[in-house]
């Protein structure tokens, strides 16, 4: 049997397709099973287009919803922040008012405590030690105590020839010790007697205590007598 080359076979097939209708239909049918037709491709592309349009619409709807949720969240957070700030402002005002009342109460309590101690000292010294207890007052025309002319006063105890100026305070600072020293200076000039000095207090600053010691001011406090 004579063999046929590829080129001869190719020419034979082309010739059959051109001239033989039946052969042409057979070839077309065989190719139809393996390749997509133009109509099928168009249909697929249309479906892809529809899917893309639907996806875009869904994404737009989703983004719109997310934007609404974000705006609602921001609004709620702003409302919460505003409410919190108002509550904090109200709380701070109440605390400020409370501090003022507490400070006022503390100040009044300090004055009451000083007066009660003063009365106790007066009663004890007068009744048991036959000492003269009073309130000494004078006008400091040279402004020695406060730096300008003013009335000054201090508690005074006199026993025999001894004069003792006493300062009774709920809390003593260094400036209080210095003030008593200046009052004693005026007292010596007015009365002609150098007084001894004493301070009665439940609380005294450390630097005030050291200063009082150096100036020989007696300190009577909660647990010790400092000389």
BELPE-V417606 format. One record per run of one state. SS is the DSSP state (H for helix, E for strand, - for the rest). FROM is the first residue (numbers start at 1). LEN is the number of residues. Records with the same first field share a line. If there is no record, write none. Layout:
SS=FROM-LEN / FROM-LEN
This chain:
-=1-5 / 20-1 / 33-5 / 129-3 / 141-9 / 160-2 / 169-3 / 173-1 / 192-4 / 201-3 / 205-1 / 215-3 / 221-4 / 227-1
H=6-14 / 21-12 / 38-91 / 174-18 / 206-9
E=132-9 / 150-10 / 162-7 / 172-1 / 196-5 / 204-1 / 218-3 / 225-2
